[in-house]
């Protein structure tokens, strides 16, 4: 693999003379070192982003190959999805009443132009309101469903580590089994952070929506990977260091989850893909070894 990469780059040498390739022995990823400022880090980040996306496919495959794991990951999703469908149905029923509370106009008491404006308000604004609520509910659905599923997901990660990484499980310093209330308490604190920051970023003009999407993707991935990460690093400061050092992996895993419809399809498998992402990639990285 290394030889093939060198051949390709030497063919392109007249235009890309400043590149050279190395392969990371831990993560099996090709990295480019360059004398051009920022070139190596940008390519490395892109490859890590792509690798993070691929772990959704690995999670789906693992789920269908191990149905007991799939059942554990899908059950909380089905329960939370049912609750949110019911909540959105109630919103649709009372959306018009909400708009009328904000502005109600009698046709006999208004001019024709005000009537047209009111028609726009009741129709176009209503569609916009539906879209905004749907996007916000989808994001909060992921966060809140993880709170409800946290004891199940924590057991799933414990079982995965015990089965596929028994040596690491045996030498783990922190006790792997956590009480249900402790797990839920940690998830609630993290959920508050995840809900507040993206909403605040939305208030920034022009770039607020993009920043909010990227931060939300980062947080969503962290929310799933953290079930594994917190087993090795109980302290929040250590977990945030790992989050920042591997942000490209997290962004690559989180962005597909926020894409409408696609995110809903892959969501039941997300905890499986995130668990594999941590143990197969992030946990083996030198930076994580230094933290431990």
Order of alpha helices (4+ residues) and beta strands (2+ residues): alpha-beta-beta-alpha-alpha-alpha-alpha-alpha-alpha-alpha-alpha-alpha-alpha-alpha
